[in-house]
Amino acid sequence: MMRRTSVLGLAAAGAMLAAAAAPPKPEPSRWAKRPTPAEEAQARPANLPRGQTGYAAIRCKAAEDRSLTGCGVAIDNPSGLGLGQWLLNTAPYYRLKPVAEGGEPAGADVVLIGDWLPFDTPPSWLKKPTERDLETVWPVEAWKKGEGGKAVISCIVTVQGALRDCLVTSESPPGAHFGDAAVALTPQLLFKPAMLKGQPVPSPVNIPFNFVMPGRPGPQSTFGSRKTVSPAMSWLEAPSYADVAAAYPKKARAAKLAGRATEFCDFRPDGRLTGCRTITEQPHGEGFADAARQLAKTFRAPTQTSDGSKISEGSVQLPFTFDPAMLEGEQVIGKPQWASLPSNAETAAAFAEVTKTVSGTVRVSLGCTVQAGGHVADCKVEREEPAGKGVGQAALALTPHFRVTTWTVEGLPTVGGKIVIPLRFEGGAPPPAPAAKP
């Protein structure tokens, strides 16, 4: 199983490129001890399919004894197959070096990343950020103080060359939000995807950002003066993949040309978009920006954001990916994120009858269709363990509580697409009553 990461170096001005193959583990200088091959083999979940490809990341805290504590899975793709659990199982084998030797202080965030994504040609830049691009996402308070900073993010480059599953792996100064700023810039970035035997494949990249304050900073760009809302949300109205295919530029459609555009838009009080202007188009002049601007008119967001603020106080960098496979009727959709999930109480209630007769772990996979607004419908049980015990029917009762994002950070729709929902529930029959004392 091949495990490697492509590292892309990015400077604030000019965006210098440095590509190299490297292990998916953190830089060796941080670690006094890492898991051996035998320890990795021991940590491998028994149910993980052999040869499984994918990507996973976990977040931990540095402990006083330089071990890792409080670890949790941040990304697990494909979900539920065990790659995230495998990485989580290796966490006890890591030990950080002392701070003086390059380690992390107690309480610091530590991110571990593992990838199982083979490729023979690494990804390369198509559209790099400029100094002005960095200004548009520069943390407002840091800009006011004339402060710069650094951040490193880890992402997956999709087969269309966009970025998804981005995670901040380091940031300085801590808490200054330069990591958030770097992630906010990703809808503008574009890559030539990695290749395997002549075919595009997903691949991981680490992208370091250096926010160098100009010598004479003026007023910050208006892009950066408003709250930037993630495009990956449960839009009340958003295009389906059929809508994107219908909007494909005529000339590009005839040539079966792939393209991408990013619109920067403000919100009206009713959640519609206004004042959209193109900030990225690749390739230029093929009509992709015009198509993106027309599609932007069909979006409608909730009137309030997740933190309770008015949507009209924010802006969005809205990416659009045009894949020629859409023209052949292929269901080209993005990887949705969860907007809401069943609560522990709702899950326990749904499986209450099952746990009276079934002990141990139950697993279910549901195949569903994404509806407008992010709800799921037409769900069917694709797999259940154990079979014939009502596990699948119990899981189906939870489907009204699932909701996903209806547009993705790589600029693809999810409405109308098929998704798989993996569920695992730790249950067990109640223990027998203790024997009465004599």
N, C-alpha and C positions, 0 to 999 in steps of 0.2 A: 504494500500500500504506500503510495507516494505522498509525502507530506512536505510542502514547501510554500514559501510566501514570496511574492514579488514585491520589492521595496522601491518605491518611487520617491525621489527627493524633490522637494518643492521649496523654492525661495520666494520671498515676497515680490521681488522685482525680477522679471525675466524668467522665472520658473525653471531653474536648471533641472535637468533630468538625469537621474542615475538609477539604472535598473540592475538588479542582481538577484540571483536565487539565494534563498536563505531558509533555514529551518523555521517552522511555524511557531517555535517557542520564543519566549522573550529573550532579549539580548543577554548573552552569557555573563556579562560583567555584573549583572544584578544578583546572580545566584551563587550561593556557596554549594548548593546541592540541587540537582534536578533528578527526576525519576530515571532509573536505568531501563534498558529494554525489557528486562525481566519484570520490573515493577510495573511498567506500562502494560505488559501482557497480563499480569495479575489483575490490574485495574479494569481490564476490558469487560464490559457487560456480556454475560453469557448469551443474551438474546440478540446481540448486535449482528446483523447479517454480514457475512464475509464479503470483503470487497466493497463495502458501502462507501459511497462518496458523499461529501458534504462539508459542513463548516460549523464550528461551535466556538463559543466564548463564555467565560465565567468571570464574575467579579468577586474579589475577596478583599479582606483587610489584612494589613501587615500586623502581626502580633508582636508582643514584647520579646518573645524568644526567637523572632525572625521567621516563624512559621506563618502559614496562611490560615485565616479564620473567617468565619461568617461567609463562606463561599456560596454563590448561587448562580444558576445558569442564566446568562443574559441573552444568548442566541443559540438556537439549536435547529439546524436546517440540514436535512429534512427533520421535521418535528417528531419527537416521540420514538425515534428508532434507536437512540442510545448513544449518539456521538457526544451530546452534551453531558450525559451521565459519565461517559468514559473520561472526559476531561475533568469533570468534578471529582472522580475517583482518584485522579493522579495528584490532586492538590496537597494531600498530606505528605507527599514525598519531596515537596519543594522547601528549601530554606534560603532566605535572603542573606546577602552579605551584610556586614555592618555598614551603617550609613557612610562612614568615612571611606569605605572601599567601594562605594557605588550602590549600596542597597537602599531600601526605603525605610523611613522612620515608622515607628509604631503608629497605627491608626491610618496610614496612607492607603489609598485605593490601589489595588493591584489587579490588572486584567491579564488573564491567560487566554491565548487564542490557539486553536488547533484547526488545521484544514486538511481535508482529504479530497483535494481537487486537482487531479493530474492535468498537466498541459505540457506541450513541448515548445511552445513559443509564448513568452510572457506578454502581458498587455503593455500598451504604449500610449502616450498622450496624443489626443487629437485637439482638445481644447483645454488650455491651462488657464488658471486665473491670473488676472493682471493686478497691479497695485490698486487700481480703482475698484476692482471686484472685492479686494480685501477691505477697502474702506466701507463698502456697502454693508458689510456684516460686522464691522469692528464693534466690540462692546461699547455701548454709549458712554458709560461711566469712565471706562479706560480712555476713551477718546478725549473726553472733557479734561482729564488729568494729564493728557499728553503721554500716556503709557502704552508700551507695546507688550508683546508676549509671544508665547510659543504654544503649539499644540500638535499632537500626533493623533490621527484617526485611522482606524482600520475598517475597511469596507470590502464588499464583494463587487467586482466588475461583472456586469451581466453580459449575456451573449450579444446584446444590442450596444454595449459599451457604456451604459449608464452605471451609477453606483447605488447600492442598497445595503441594508444591514450595517450601517456605519456606526461605529462605537468609538468614543474618546478613550484612548489608551494612556495618554499623558497630557498634562497641561501645566504651564507656568506663566505667571504666578498662580498658585492654587486659588480657585474660587473666583477668578477674574472673568470667566465665561469665554475664554478664547477657544476652548474645545467646542462649546455650543456654536460659536461663530464659524468655526471650520466646517462643522456638520451642516450649518445653514447654507453654506456655499456649494454643497455637493450637487444640487440640481443643475448648476451651470457647467459642471465639469463633464468631460466626455473623453472616452478612451477607445482605442482600437482593441477589441477583446482578445484574450488569450486564445490560442489555437491548439488543437489536439488532432493530429492526423488530418490537417487541412480543414477542420470544422471549428467554428467558434464555441468556446466553452466558458463557464463562469470561473473566476479566479480571484484570489484575495490580493489586496494591496494595502500597504501601510503608507500614509501620506503625511509627512511632517510639514507644518505651516510655520512660517516665521513672520509675525506681524511687526514690522519695523516702522516706527512712527516717523513720518516725513519731518525734515528739518524745520519746516515752517508750516505746521498744520493749520489749515483753514477750517471753515465750517464743514461738518461731516455731511456726506451725501445724504439726500433725503431718503434714500433707500434704507440707510442705517438708523434713521431717526424714529422709525415706527417699529412696532413689535412685528417680527416675522413669524407667521403661522406656518406650521408644517403642511405641505401639500397632502401628506398621508393622513387623511381624516375621513370620518364618515360623512361625506358630503350628502346633503339631502337629495341633490340631483347632480349626476356626473355622467359623462359619456360611457357607453359600453364599448367593447372592442369592435362591434359592428359599426358603431357611430364613428370611431376613429378611422376604420377602413373606408367608410363612405366619404370622409373628409380628406382622404389622401389626395395630394396635389396631382392634377391630371398628367403633367409631364413626367413627374416622378413615378406615377402609377404605370405609365407605358414602359418606362425603363426599368421598373421594379427596383427602384432606388431607395435605400434606407435613409432615414433622416431623423433629426431631432431639433427641437426648439424649446426655449424656456421663456415664458412671459412673466414679467413682474407686474402684479396687479394689486390694486387697493380693493377694499370691501365696501359695499354700500350697507346701510343699516339692515336691509332685507336679506343680506347674505350673498347677493349677486356681486359679480366682479366689475370693476370700472377702472378706467385709466390704464389699461394694459399696454405695456411697451416691451418689445423684444430685447432680451439681453443675451441670448445665445441662439444661433441658427447654424446647423451643420448638416449637409453642405449649404453654403450660402447661395441664395438666388434661385432655389429650386421650388419655392412656394411653401416650404414647411412652416415658416413664420406666419404667413397668412392663414394657413390651415389651423395652426395652433390658436391664433387670435379668434377665429370663428368658433372653435370648440370651447374656448374660455367663456363665451357668452352663455353656454348651457350649464355652467356650474352654479350651484347654490349651496351655501354653507349654513350651518346653524347660526342663529343671531348672537349666540354667546360661545366663547371658547371654553375649553375644559377648566380653566382657572376662574371662570365667572366673568371675565371682562367682555366688553362689547366687541363683536367681530369687526365693526366699523373702525375700531382703533388700530387694526392691524393690516398687514400686507402679506402677500404670498408670492414666492417664486414657484411658478407652476410649470413643471417640465412635461414635455410631450415626446413620446417615442413612436416613430412610424416604422413598423417592421413589414417588409414585403410579404412575409408569410400571411399577414392579415388578408392580403388580396387573394390568396388561394383558399380562403374560408377557414384557415387554421385559427384556433382559439388562442390568440396571443394575449395573455393577461399577466399582470405583475404579481408579486408575492405580497398578499395583504398582511396587515398587522391587526392584532385584536384591539377593538375599540371597547368592547365589554365582554365579560365572561360570567358564567354562573357563579354565584357566591358559594361558600362552603356549605351554608345551610341548605341552599337549593340543590346542591349536588347530593348531600346526605339524604335529603327527602326523596330524591328521584331513585336512589339506590337502596332505600330502606328495606323494601321487600326482598331484594336480591341478597342482601347481607344476612338475612335470616337463614339462608340455606347454603350460601357460598362463602368460603373463607379465603383469606389471602388476597392477592391482587387480581383485579379484573381489568381487562383491556378491551377497548372498542374503537373502531375506526368508522366514522360516518362520512359518506360522500354527499355533498350538498351543493346547491347553486346559489351564488351571491345575488341578492335582490337589490333594488334601488334603496338607498339609505343604509346599506350594509348588513341587513338581516339575511338569514339563510333560509332556504326552502327546498322542497323536493329531496329531503334527506333520506338516504337509504343506508342500512347497515352493511358495510363492506367486510368487516371482520369482527368477531367477538370471541373472547376467551374468559371463561369457559363457554362453550356453545350449548344452546338449548336450556339455559338457565334464566332467560329473560333479561340478560345483560344489555343486549342491543335495544330492546324496547325501553328500558330504563333510561338509556342514553338519549334516545329520540325525544323523551319528555323534556330534555334540557335545551333543545334547539331554539326555542323562543328567546333564550337568554344570551345567545351568541350574536355578536355584531362585529363586522370587520370594516377596515378602511375601504373606501370605494375608489380611491386613486392612490397610486404608490409613488414613492420618492424617485423611482427610476422613470416615471412618466407614463405608466401603463394603467389601463382600467382594470377593475376587478368585477364590475357588474356584468352578470351573464356568465361568468366563469365558474368552473367546477373547482371546489376545494375539498380537501380531506381534513376532517377534524379528528385527531387522535385523543382519546380519553383514557385515563388510568385512574382507578379508584382503589384505595387501600381499605378493604372491608374485612369482615370476619363474623362468623356466627358467634352469638353471645356465649361466654364461658358458662359451664354448668354451675349451678348454685352450690356453695360450699356445704359439706355435710354438717348436720346439726351436731353440736357438742353433746356428749352424753350427760 
